[in-house]
Amino acid sequence: MKTAEMRLLSTSELEAKLADAREELMNLRFQVVNGQLTDTSRLKQTRRLIARFVTILAERESAGKEGA
């Protein structure tokens, strides 16, 4: 999902997708420990996806405080 597509989502949708991404990261970490994960680049991709979600949510929170 591209950043522009993320910005079109509502805050509740972003928070839900963030929770899903964090759960996926946890599952990937378990797979690494057990030796089941062959594509380790998914860890980096998932961490960056989480960072994008957090950044967009922080921007919205900051914009809300400035507007008040």
Stockholm file with secondary structure:
# STOCKHOLM 1.0

chainA/1-68         MKTAEMRLLSTSELEAKLADAREELMNLRFQVVNGQLTDTSRLKQTRRLIARFVTILAERESAGKEGA
#=GR chainA/1-68 SS CCHHHHHTSCHHHHHHHHHHHHHHHHHHHHHHHHTCCCCTHHHHHHHHHHHHHHHHHHHHHHHHHHHC
#=GC SS_cons        CCHHHHHTSCHHHHHHHHHHHHHHHHHHHHHHHHTCCCCTHHHHHHHHHHHHHHHHHHHHHHHHHHHC
//
